Amino acid sequence: MAEAGAKRSKKTVAVGKMYRIIDPSATIASHLDGKSVEERIEECGRICYKTEDKITGMSAIGFGRKMVVDMHNSVLEMAVVTYHVLAMGDVRKLREVSKYVVIDEYEEGYLITGSIRAFREAYMLCPQDTLIKGLVHAVAKRHPIFFEDMVLGGDNRMEQLIEKVELNMLDGEIRASSPKLWRRHRFVAVKFIVNRAVTHELVRHRPCAFLQESQRYCNYGQDRFDRLVTFIKPLFFPKGTPEYSEWLRSVRFSAKQYLKLLETSSPQAARTVLINSCKTEIIVFCNIVQWNHILHMRTSPAAEPSMREVMIPLQAQMRELFSGESFDKRSPEGFLVSKEEAEVEA
Ligand SMILES: Cc1cc2nc3c(=O)[nH]c(=O)nc-3n(C[C@H](O)[C@H](O)[C@H](O)COP(=O)(O)OP(=O)(O)OC[C@H]3O[C@@H](n4cnc5c(N)ncnc54)[C@H](O)[C@@H]3O)c2cc1C
């Protein structure tokens, strides 16, 4: 029996090829750093629906507003902004209400980095706090569409004391003077195209923000997916071996059953027959400290081989983009101050 509420599709099951097989990959999404907050939120958010083709020069504002109205809050985690607060003050409330805002002492004040979501929620929880109010005013001034549902009030005593820190300053002056600060405040997005077993492991890294292709929203029986289900080539079974043939048999059966179920059921019901090899796109967004931790754990010989298959090349990409950084430090052990460093600092 069809799932309750599912729409009956008029399409028939595809005859002939029902699947495609592709290689996995992991790519640093550096191009997002050159985009506006609104544009990067749209580009990341659309991965869930696979509607990147709908991006136009004008679509980011409408998309961002919709995410706020629909309370699709995890999409608002995909862009962070950094501020320099030019005075020492009370950061206790901000620390208390958000563990997702990075706060460090910096040049007689503070360096503060957070996502649109983190600032929105800090203000919802504590609108009276002078620092939180000042920061949210600063973010809302540049990115008003994300704060249209909030009453911010006119009184902003912090305005003169809050300066936006641009990315080139973070990567230049701040990295040069304090690599430790830079590692905490510099966030990097990576797009993975991997199988569903690998995404399941990736999302265990709790301090990160994630957005992934949704098997609930995406209907691979539609023309825009060429009516094909995509699978990731298995690392374990080389083409031409009996094991590869067995694997391919499962792929064919899984795709066939999925497309058949779509005739009477929704994608969320039909997806229950998709195997772990099914292709999934996922964006992982976190700071350099976390990338060190993830790459240390996931390139180790103990890690799952399909994970290592994408993480080892990613580690090389990271080292090339941010030269001098090992991307092999487990957190927090890898960041422990050595006895020698401690003596120098003392
Ligand atoms: C080789 C290997 C084998 C694995 N085997 C299994 C397995 O059999 N079963 C299984 O369930 N998982 C397994 N995992 C997943 C593993 O247990 C972790 O969930 C995953 O690697 C995320 O790493 P993490 O816990 O170090 O930290 P992350 O989630 O990446 O967190 C980073 C940091 O945040 C802090 N943190 C986050 N949340 C908390 C919290 N609630 N309390 C305290 N500190 C916190 C910690 O300081 C931590 O160092 C395996 C992973 C690997 C690499």
The ligand as an SDF file (V2000), in Angstrom:
LIG
                    3D

 53 58  0  0  0  0  0  0  0  0999 V2000
   38.7590    4.8480   13.4310 C   0  0  0  0  0  0  0  0  0  0  0  0
   37.4170    5.2730   13.9410 C   0  0  0  0  0  0  0  0  0  0  0  0
   36.5370    4.3210   14.4660 C   0  0  0  0  0  0  0  0  0  0  0  0
   35.2920    4.6980   14.9760 C   0  0  0  0  0  0  0  0  0  0  0  0
   34.4410    3.7440   15.4730 N   0  0  0  0  0  0  0  0  0  0  0  0
   33.2280    4.0880   15.9510 C   0  0  0  0  0  0  0  0  0  0  0  0
   32.3140    3.1170   16.4710 C   0  0  0  0  0  0  0  0  0  0  0  0
   32.5760    1.9390   16.4710 O   0  0  0  0  0  0  0  0  0  0  0  0
   31.1120    3.5430   16.9380 N   0  0  0  0  0  0  0  0  0  0  0  0
   30.7710    4.8680   16.9650 C   0  0  0  0  0  0  0  0  0  0  0  0
   29.6670    5.1950   17.4460 O   0  0  0  0  0  0  0  0  0  0  0  0
   31.6060    5.8020   16.4920 N   0  0  0  0  0  0  0  0  0  0  0  0
   32.8150    5.4540   15.9870 C   0  0  0  0  0  0  0  0  0  0  0  0
   33.6530    6.4220   15.4770 N   0  0  0  0  0  0  0  0  0  0  0  0
   33.2450    7.8180   15.5550 C   0  0  0  0  0  0  0  0  0  0  0  0
   33.9280    8.5140   16.7640 C   0  0  0  0  0  0  0  0  0  0  0  0
   33.5570    7.8870   17.9690 O   0  0  0  0  0  0  0  0  0  0  0  0
   33.5560   10.0020   16.8360 C   0  0  0  0  0  0  0  0  0  0  0  0
   32.1670   10.1430   17.0520 O   0  0  0  0  0  0  0  0  0  0  0  0
   33.9050   10.7980   15.6180 C   0  0  0  0  0  0  0  0  0  0  0  0
   35.1600   10.4260   15.1220 O   0  0  0  0  0  0  0  0  0  0  0  0
   33.9100   12.2940   15.9670 C   0  0  0  0  0  0  0  0  0  0  0  0
   35.1070   12.6610   16.6100 O   0  0  0  0  0  0  0  0  0  0  0  0
   35.2410   13.2150   18.1280 P   0  0  0  0  0  0  0  0  0  0  0  0
   34.2740   12.5770   19.0330 O   0  0  0  0  0  0  0  0  0  0  0  0
   36.6710   13.1950   18.4710 O   0  0  0  0  0  0  0  0  0  0  0  0
   34.8840   14.6790   18.1350 O   0  0  0  0  0  0  0  0  0  0  0  0
   33.9320   15.7460   17.4170 P   0  0  0  0  0  0  0  0  0  0  0  0
   32.4860   15.4010   17.4690 O   0  0  0  0  0  0  0  0  0  0  0  0
   34.5360   16.0520   16.0800 O   0  0  0  0  0  0  0  0  0  0  0  0
   34.1810   16.9160   18.4070 O   0  0  0  0  0  0  0  0  0  0  0  0
   35.3760   17.6900   18.4510 C   0  0  0  0  0  0  0  0  0  0  0  0
   35.5900   18.1910   19.8480 C   0  0  0  0  0  0  0  0  0  0  0  0
   34.3960   18.7840   20.3860 O   0  0  0  0  0  0  0  0  0  0  0  0
   34.2790   18.4930   21.7790 C   0  0  0  0  0  0  0  0  0  0  0  0
   32.9700   17.9100   22.0560 N   0  0  0  0  0  0  0  0  0  0  0  0
   31.9300   17.8530   21.1850 C   0  0  0  0  0  0  0  0  0  0  0  0
   30.8520   17.3500   21.7700 N   0  0  0  0  0  0  0  0  0  0  0  0
   31.1980   17.0600   23.0430 C   0  0  0  0  0  0  0  0  0  0  0  0
   30.4900   16.5320   24.1750 C   0  0  0  0  0  0  0  0  0  0  0  0
   29.1920   16.1760   24.0770 N   0  0  0  0  0  0  0  0  0  0  0  0
   31.1530   16.4060   25.3220 N   0  0  0  0  0  0  0  0  0  0  0  0
   32.4540   16.7620   25.4430 C   0  0  0  0  0  0  0  0  0  0  0  0
   33.1790   17.2570   24.4200 N   0  0  0  0  0  0  0  0  0  0  0  0
   32.5630   17.4150   23.2380 C   0  0  0  0  0  0  0  0  0  0  0  0
   35.4780   17.6320   22.1330 C   0  0  0  0  0  0  0  0  0  0  0  0
   36.4500   18.4740   22.6860 O   0  0  0  0  0  0  0  0  0  0  0  0
   35.9780   17.1130   20.8030 C   0  0  0  0  0  0  0  0  0  0  0  0
   37.3640   16.9410   20.7910 O   0  0  0  0  0  0  0  0  0  0  0  0
   34.9030    6.0630   14.9650 C   0  0  0  0  0  0  0  0  0  0  0  0
   35.7880    7.0180   14.4270 C   0  0  0  0  0  0  0  0  0  0  0  0
   37.0240    6.6460   13.9070 C   0  0  0  0  0  0  0  0  0  0  0  0
   37.9450    7.7000   13.3210 C   0  0  0  0  0  0  0  0  0  0  0  0
  1  2  1  0
  2  3  1  0
  2 52  2  0
  3  4  2  0
  4  5  1  0
  4 50  1  0
  5  6  2  0
  6  7  1  0
  6 13  1  0
  7  8  2  0
  7  9  1  0
  9 10  1  0
 10 11  2  0
 10 12  1  0
 12 13  2  0
 13 14  1  0
 14 15  1  0
 14 50  1  0
 15 16  1  0
 16 17  1  0
 16 18  1  0
 18 19  1  0
 18 20  1  0
 20 21  1  0
 20 22  1  0
 22 23  1  0
 23 24  1  0
 24 25  2  0
 24 26  1  0
 24 27  1  0
 27 28  1  0
 28 29  2  0
 28 30  1  0
 28 31  1  0
 31 32  1  0
 32 33  1  0
 33 34  1  0
 33 48  1  0
 34 35  1  0
 35 36  1  0
 35 46  1  0
 36 37  1  0
 36 45  1  0
 37 38  2  0
 38 39  1  0
 39 40  1  0
 39 45  2  0
 40 41  1  0
 40 42  2  0
 42 43  1  0
 43 44  2  0
 44 45  1  0
 46 47  1  0
 46 48  1  0
 48 49  1  0
 50 51  2  0
 51 52  1  0
 52 53  1  0
M  END
$$$$
